[in-house]
Amino acid sequence: MLIADSTLIAGVGTGLALAITLPFYRRQRKLERATAESEAHALRYGLHEPVSLHPVVNPDECIGIGACVAACPEDDVLGLRNGQAKVVSPARCIGHGLCERACPVEAIQLVFGSEKRGVEIPRIKHNFESNVPGLYIVGELGGMGLIRNAFEQGRQCVEGIAKEGRGPKDALDLAIIGCGPAGLATALHSLHQGLRFVVLEKEDVGGTVRNYPRKKIVMTGPVTVPGFGKLVFKEIVKERLIGLWEDIVRRTGLRVNTGETVSDIVRGKDGCFTVTSSRGAYRARRVVLAIGRRGVPRKLGVPGEGLPKVIYSLREPEAYQKDRVLVVGGGDSAVEAALALADQPGNQVTMAYRGDRFSRIKPGNLSRIDNAVARRRVEVLWSTSVVEITPGDVLVKTTNGTGARLGNDLLAVFAGGELPTKFLERCGVQVDVKFGEP
Ligand SMILES: Cc1cc2nc3c(=O)[nH]c(=O)nc-3n(C[C@H](O)[C@H](O)[C@H](O)COP(=O)(O)OP(=O)(O)OC[C@H]3O[C@@H](n4cnc5c(N)ncnc54)[C@H](O)[C@@H]3O)c2cc1C
C-alpha cells in the first residue's frame, strides 16, 4: 500500500513537473527556431551591426529564460540561441531598456556604439549636469533617443534644479535651449515649479518630430504633462501630436521664443551664464541644453550643392509634383521621403544610396519600399553617389566607376546629421566617443 502511494505521489509529481516545464521548453524551442530565421534576415539587411544604443548579453550570467526577448517591444532585436539570449538585430534597438530591466540575473546591459563604430556622447552625470557646473543636457543629445525618454529627462532635470533654490535677482533661474520634446518637457515642468526661465528655439515647437514626413505614425508611451494632464496613446499621427503640443503651449501659457538661435553660452566667474542668441543675450543661473542630435544636416560636398533645388528635410511633399526627384541616402528618413514623394502626382522618384542594400531601416519601411520598387514607383540605384549637381540634372557615379547623368528637378539629401560637437566644445562640454560602453 505504502509502495503504491509513493509510486502514485512520484507519478503525480512527475506529471506536475512535466506540465510546468513542457510548455516552457516548447516555447524555448520555438524561440530558437524563430531566432535562426531572424539572424539570416538581420545579416541580409545589415541589421546585425549596432548603430548606437543596443543590448549586450553576458554569456557567463545568462540563464536563458528569454525574459529579455519577451520584454522587447521592437522586432527581433533579441532572440534565443543554444539556451541563451542572443542579440540578433541590434540596429533595431531604440533604447527602451526594457530587456535590461526584465533580466532577473542582470545578464543584459545597454551600451553605446560598438568596437567598430564609436558614438559621440557628451559627458553627463546622473542628474543630467555636464562637466560644466550648472549646464545640463537632456534628450537625445545625451545619447538617449525617444520622445518619452525626452519628456522624462526634462521632468527629472527640472525637479533637481528646483531643489537648489533661487539664484540672484538679476539672472533667470534657467535658460532652456531647444524646444523639441526634451525642451518642451523641461519648460512645462519649469513653469509648474514657478521658475523664472526663457525657452529659445531656432525653429518651432516640436523639434525633430515636426520634421518627420507627413502623416508619419509616431510610436510613444504615456507621459504626464504638468498643468494639462496625462497623455495616453501608443501611436499617434505626427500632425496630431504637434497639434497637441501646440495646444498644451497655448493652454498653459508657456512662452517659447521661436526662430531664435543660440550661438554661445559662457559661464561667468559668479557661476551665472551669458546665453547669446540671434536676438540678444540672457543671464541665467542654469542652462538646459535640449538641442537634440540633428545638428546640421550632413552635406554631400559636391559642386552645385548650393542650388535651391537641393533640400535636406521634407515637410510638405505635396509641394513637389510632376518632378524628377533624386533622394540621396538609405536610412528611414530617406526611404520615408522617397515614398512620400512617390505618392505625389506625376513624380518620378529615384533613390541613390552608397550601400548595396537597405540596412538598419524599420521593418515597415523595408516592406513598403520593397513594394514600391516592385511596382516601379521608386527606382533604387545601389552603390551610387552624387558627384555633381546642375540646375537640370545630377551626375552620379557607382563604386565601380560608372557614371550617369540623370534629369533632375529636386534633390533631397538625407545623409544624416553631424552632432553639434563644435558648439558643445565652445560651451566647454566634454564629449566622449563610446565604443561599446554602458
Ligand atoms: C524619422 C524619425 C522617426 C522617429 N520616430 C520616433 C517614434 O516613432 N517614436 C519616438 O519616441 N521617437 C522617434 N524618433 C526619435 C525622436 O524624434 C527623438 O528622440 C526626439 O525628437 C528627441 O527629442 P529632443 O528634444 O532631444 O531633440 P529634438 O527633437 O531634435 O529637438 C531639438 C530642438 O533644438 C533646437 N535647436 C537645436 N540647436 C539650437 C540652437 N543652437 N538654438 C536654439 N534651438 C536649437 C532644434 O531646432 C530642435 O527643435 C524618430 C526620429 C526620426 C529622425
The ligand as an SDF file (V2000), in Angstrom:
LIG
                    3D

 53 58  0  0  0  0  0  0  0  0999 V2000
   12.4950   59.7940  -38.8430 C   0  0  0  0  0  0  0  0  0  0  0  0
   12.4400   59.6600  -37.3400 C   0  0  0  0  0  0  0  0  0  0  0  0
   11.4250   58.9290  -36.7500 C   0  0  0  0  0  0  0  0  0  0  0  0
   11.3390   58.8070  -35.3480 C   0  0  0  0  0  0  0  0  0  0  0  0
   10.2870   58.1310  -34.8030 N   0  0  0  0  0  0  0  0  0  0  0  0
   10.1400   58.0970  -33.4600 C   0  0  0  0  0  0  0  0  0  0  0  0
    8.9960   57.4650  -32.8650 C   0  0  0  0  0  0  0  0  0  0  0  0
    8.1050   56.9340  -33.5490 O   0  0  0  0  0  0  0  0  0  0  0  0
    8.9220   57.4640  -31.5090 N   0  0  0  0  0  0  0  0  0  0  0  0
    9.8810   58.0410  -30.7060 C   0  0  0  0  0  0  0  0  0  0  0  0
    9.7260   58.0010  -29.4750 O   0  0  0  0  0  0  0  0  0  0  0  0
   10.9550   58.6430  -31.2430 N   0  0  0  0  0  0  0  0  0  0  0  0
   11.1200   58.6940  -32.5900 C   0  0  0  0  0  0  0  0  0  0  0  0
   12.2110   59.3110  -33.1370 N   0  0  0  0  0  0  0  0  0  0  0  0
   13.2170   59.9170  -32.2250 C   0  0  0  0  0  0  0  0  0  0  0  0
   12.6980   61.2370  -31.6280 C   0  0  0  0  0  0  0  0  0  0  0  0
   12.2120   62.0810  -32.6410 O   0  0  0  0  0  0  0  0  0  0  0  0
   13.8440   61.9280  -30.8930 C   0  0  0  0  0  0  0  0  0  0  0  0
   14.4020   61.0300  -29.9540 O   0  0  0  0  0  0  0  0  0  0  0  0
   13.3220   63.1720  -30.1500 C   0  0  0  0  0  0  0  0  0  0  0  0
   12.7690   64.1100  -31.0480 O   0  0  0  0  0  0  0  0  0  0  0  0
   14.4760   63.8260  -29.3850 C   0  0  0  0  0  0  0  0  0  0  0  0
   13.9810   64.9680  -28.7490 O   0  0  0  0  0  0  0  0  0  0  0  0
   14.9400   66.1660  -28.3030 P   0  0  0  0  0  0  0  0  0  0  0  0
   14.0470   67.2080  -27.7280 O   0  0  0  0  0  0  0  0  0  0  0  0
   16.0600   65.6430  -27.5010 O   0  0  0  0  0  0  0  0  0  0  0  0
   15.6030   66.7020  -29.6750 O   0  0  0  0  0  0  0  0  0  0  0  0
   14.9180   67.2980  -30.9830 P   0  0  0  0  0  0  0  0  0  0  0  0
   13.5620   66.7690  -31.1770 O   0  0  0  0  0  0  0  0  0  0  0  0
   15.9140   67.1050  -32.0640 O   0  0  0  0  0  0  0  0  0  0  0  0
   14.7730   68.8570  -30.6680 O   0  0  0  0  0  0  0  0  0  0  0  0
   15.8860   69.7000  -30.5670 C   0  0  0  0  0  0  0  0  0  0  0  0
   15.4340   71.1440  -30.7880 C   0  0  0  0  0  0  0  0  0  0  0  0
   16.5160   72.0280  -30.5100 O   0  0  0  0  0  0  0  0  0  0  0  0
   16.5190   73.0830  -31.4700 C   0  0  0  0  0  0  0  0  0  0  0  0
   17.8810   73.6270  -31.5470 N   0  0  0  0  0  0  0  0  0  0  0  0
   18.9850   72.9900  -31.9760 C   0  0  0  0  0  0  0  0  0  0  0  0
   20.0540   73.8150  -31.8920 N   0  0  0  0  0  0  0  0  0  0  0  0
   19.6030   75.0040  -31.4050 C   0  0  0  0  0  0  0  0  0  0  0  0
   20.2320   76.2490  -31.1030 C   0  0  0  0  0  0  0  0  0  0  0  0
   21.5380   76.4370  -31.2660 N   0  0  0  0  0  0  0  0  0  0  0  0
   19.4450   77.2510  -30.6520 N   0  0  0  0  0  0  0  0  0  0  0  0
   18.1180   77.0790  -30.4560 C   0  0  0  0  0  0  0  0  0  0  0  0
   17.4670   75.9160  -30.7200 N   0  0  0  0  0  0  0  0  0  0  0  0
   18.2070   74.8850  -31.1880 C   0  0  0  0  0  0  0  0  0  0  0  0
   16.0730   72.3960  -32.7620 C   0  0  0  0  0  0  0  0  0  0  0  0
   15.5420   73.3290  -33.6950 O   0  0  0  0  0  0  0  0  0  0  0  0
   15.0180   71.4170  -32.2320 C   0  0  0  0  0  0  0  0  0  0  0  0
   13.7310   71.9990  -32.2570 O   0  0  0  0  0  0  0  0  0  0  0  0
   12.3350   59.4090  -34.5260 C   0  0  0  0  0  0  0  0  0  0  0  0
   13.3800   60.1480  -35.1170 C   0  0  0  0  0  0  0  0  0  0  0  0
   13.4430   60.2770  -36.5090 C   0  0  0  0  0  0  0  0  0  0  0  0
   14.5640   61.0710  -37.1180 C   0  0  0  0  0  0  0  0  0  0  0  0
  1  2  1  0
  2  3  1  0
  2 52  2  0
  3  4  2  0
  4  5  1  0
  4 50  1  0
  5  6  2  0
  6  7  1  0
  6 13  1  0
  7  8  2  0
  7  9  1  0
  9 10  1  0
 10 11  2  0
 10 12  1  0
 12 13  2  0
 13 14  1  0
 14 15  1  0
 14 50  1  0
 15 16  1  0
 16 17  1  0
 16 18  1  0
 18 19  1  0
 18 20  1  0
 20 21  1  0
 20 22  1  0
 22 23  1  0
 23 24  1  0
 24 25  2  0
 24 26  1  0
 24 27  1  0
 27 28  1  0
 28 29  2  0
 28 30  1  0
 28 31  1  0
 31 32  1  0
 32 33  1  0
 33 34  1  0
 33 48  1  0
 34 35  1  0
 35 36  1  0
 35 46  1  0
 36 37  1  0
 36 45  1  0
 37 38  2  0
 38 39  1  0
 39 40  1  0
 39 45  2  0
 40 41  1  0
 40 42  2  0
 42 43  1  0
 43 44  2  0
 44 45  1  0
 46 47  1  0
 46 48  1  0
 48 49  1  0
 50 51  2  0
 51 52  1  0
 52 53  1  0
M  END
$$$$
